[in-house]
Amino acid sequence: MASLKALKVRINSVKSTQKITKAMKMVAAAKLRRAQEAAEAGRPYAQRLESVVASLASKVTVSESSPKLLAGTGKDQVHLFVVATSDKGLAGAFNTNIARLARRRAQEMIAEGKTVKFYTIGRKGRAVLNRLFPKSFVHSIEPGDLGKLGFADARGYADDLVARYEAGEFDVAHLFYAHFKSVLTQEPTEQQIIPVAPSSVPEGTVPSTAAPAAVIYEPDEEAILADLLPRNVAIQLFRAMRENAASEQGSKMTAMDNATRNAGDLIKRLSIQYNRARQAAITTELVEIISGAEAL
């Protein structure tokens, strides 16, 4: 059995840890509200733009002059996985769940004979995937605090991805991030961002039995698509960053709450053990005193 001094030191150590986890929970709760509001505010625009671009992709007649972001490369061999996580840990299974989804999809595609490359945004995602796919990384970014990222950052990432796509480094790009639903639920999500994935039933289209609607561009088809398609990539990346920021704080809040409660349970068990050891020590001392008195 541990000594009374060792038990007391351990109890004080766990109490200090409990204070830290409780403070981290409060900080995460304060950041969560702002991150959740930002994520929810950005969803309508991102979803609407995604719907419009998908509708265009399903209606426009693809030709040699069509933008590659819309028409694709004509191949489906090299896939780039853009895995967005965070730079910091202590957030429960937030980063692990995103990396696990990317790993599972990569293994499925490799089994089909395709080539998979990784483009990570976040240190934690790279740390997990680098153990299994050390030679498949093309680039890695450490964005810092997800809550402080702006659209300019997402636009920079998007420009880099588009430049790599135009250079022929990959055929299809998939974005992996966590969709924030609630404090307790953050759903790992996969989304194809390059080229545009035509929706099966685009919003606002006519039934399949009717003739497809004609798309009329004003002022010019090339000018509109040249601005709209790269913007869509940036917007989807920005939405992923906002969703990840809210998901990280929600997962961290839950993890720190569990850690605080577990620390409390451990303190109770250690306190019981300490009291029992102290009582046994007192009883032993009393027995020794009584025995000594009787001997005299």
N, C-alpha and C positions, 0 to 999 in steps of 0.2 A: 504494500500500500504506500502511496506517495506521502511524503512528509507534510506536516501542516504548513510549513513555509512554502513548499512547492505548490501546494493547492491554492494558497492565498495569492501567490504570484500569478498563477494561471487564471484565477478568477478575475483579478485586476486586468490582466491582458485581454481577456474576452470582453470585459466591460468597455475597455478602450476601443476594441474593434467594433462593438455594438454602437458606440457613439458615432464612429466614422460611417458605418453603413446607414445609420439613421439620417445623418446629415446628407449623405449622397442620395438617399431616397427623396429627401425634401428638395434638393437641388434639381434632381431629375423631374420631379413633379412640377416645379416652377418652369423648367424649360419645355416640358411636354405640352403645356397649354399653348404656348406660342408656336411650337413646331406643328402641333395638330391643326391650329387655325391656318397656318401657312400652307400645309398640305391640302386641306379641304378647299382653300380659296383657289389653289392652282389647278384643281382637278377639272372643272368645267371647260376651261379653255383647252387644256391638253387633250381631253377626251373628244371635244368637238373638232379640234384640228386633226386628230388621228382619224376620226370618222370621215372628214372631208377628203383627206388625202387617200384613204382607203377607197372612198367612192370614186375618186378620180382614177385610181389605179384599175378599178374594175370597168371603167367606161372608156378610157382613152385607148385608142388603137396604137399598140406599141410598134415602133418602127426603128430603123437604124439611127434616126435623128433624135429619138426620145432620150430624155435624161437617164443616165445609168441608175440613179437613185430610184427611178420609177420602173424602168424596164429590167434592171438587173444585168448581170454579166452573161446570162444564158447558160450558166453552169451552177451546180449545187454541190461542189466538192469541198471547198475550204470554208469552214465556219469559224467566225470570230465570236467568242463569248466575252461580252463586256459585263464583268461581275462587279457590282457596286456594293461595297460594305462600308465599314468605318475604320478609323485608325486606332480606336480605343477599345479596350475590352471591358470586363465587368458588366456586360449587357446581356447576361443569360445566353440563350441559344440564338440570338439575333443574327450574328455573323455566320455561325455554324450552319444554320438552316439554309441561308442563301447559297453558301459554298456547297452544301450537300446536294441541293437541286442542280447546280451547275455541274457538279461531278457526275451525278447520275445521267444527266442529258449528254455529257461528253462521252461517257462510257457507251451509251446507246449508239451515238453517231460513229464512234470509232469501230464498234462492232459491225456497223453497216459499211465500213470501208471508207469513211469520210475523214478528212483532216480537221482537227480542232485546234484552234489557237486561243490564247487567253489575253485579255486586256483588262487589268484590274484597276478599280478606283477604290482605294482603301487598303491599308496595310494588312488587316486581319484576313481579308479574302485571299490575298497572295500567300500569306503564311500557311493557310489550310491547303490550298490547291498546289502549292509548289512542291509539296511532298509527293504528290501523285503524278504531276505533269511538269517536271522541272525543265524540260526542253521545249515546252509549248508556249512560253510567255513571249509576247512581242513588246509589251509596254506595261508599266505599273505607275500609278499616281497615288500620292499620299495627300488627300484633300484637306486634312486637318479637321476642324470642327464643322460637322455637316450643317449645323444650324446657321453658320455664317457664310455659306456658299451662296453666291448670287448667280443671276442668269449669265453674266459675263464668263464665269468659270465654266458653266455648262456649255456655253457657246464655244469656248476654247477646246473643250474635250470633243465636241461635235465636229469642229473644223478638222481636228486631227484625224478623227475616224473617217470623215469624208475624203480627206486627202489620201489616206491609206487605201480606201476603197477605190478611188480613181486610179491609184497606182497599181491596182490589181493584186493587192496582198491577200484579199479574201473575197468570197462570193456572197456570203450572207452574214449579217451581224445580229446577234441575239443579246438582249439586255436582261440582266438578272438583278432583282432588287426585292425589297420587302414591302408589300402593300399594307398600309396601316388600316386596321379595322377597329381596334379598341386597345385599351391598355394591356389586355391579356392576349390579344390575337394580332399577330403580324404575319401575313401570308406571303411566303416566298413566291415570286412571280417571274415568269419568262415572257418576253415580248420581242418580236422581230422588228427591228428598226431600220435595217438596210438589207435589201431594197424594201420598198413599201409592200406590205402584205395585203393583197386585195381581200376585202371582207366578203364573206359568202352572201350576206344580205345587207348591203350598204344602207345606211340610214337615208330615208327619203326616196329610195328607188322604187320603181314600179314592180308589180308581180312578175314572176319569171315567164308567164304566158304572154305578156305584152312585149312589144319591141323596146329595146333599151333606149333610154333617153339620150338625146344628143347633148354634148357638152359644148357650150359656146363661151369662149374666153374673151375677156375685155380687160386690158387692152390687147395683150398678146399671150399666147399659150406658153412660149418659151420663157418670156419675162416673168410670168406668174410662177411657173414651176421652178425656175431657177432660184427664186427667193423662197418659195413655200416649202420645197422638199428639204433643203438644209435646215431651215427653221424648224421643221417638224422633228428632225433628229435632235436638235438642241432642246426643244421643248420637252420631248420625251425623257431626255437625260435629266433635265431640270426637275421634272415631276418625280423621277426616281430619286433624286437627291432629297427632295422635300419629303417624300414618303419614307425614305430611310432615316431622315432626321427625327421624324415623329416616332417611327418604329424603334429606333435606338433608345430614345428616352423612355418610351413605354416599357420596353423590355428591361431596361436598366432599373426603372422604378420597381417593377415586379421582382427582379433579382435581389435588389437591396432590401426590399420588404421581407422576402424570404430569409435573407441572411440575418436581418435584425431579429426575426422571430426565432431562428435557429440558435442564434447567440443567446437569446433569453432562455431557451430550453437548456442549453449547455450550462449556463450560469446556475440554473436551478439544480441540475444534477451535481455540479461541482460543489455547490453550497451544501447539499445534503451529505455528500461524501466528506466535506470538510467538517461539518458538525458531528458526524459519526466518529471521525478520527479524533476530533477534539474531545468528544465525550469519552471515548475509549482511553485517551491519554489521562483525562481527569480521574476516571475510575481507577486506572492503574496506580496513579499517585496516591489516591485515598487508601487503596489496599495496602500499599507500601507503608504509609503512615500508620495505619491501624496495626499492621503486622509488627512494625517496630515498637509501637507503644505496648503491645501485648508481650513482646519479648522482654521488655524491661520489667 
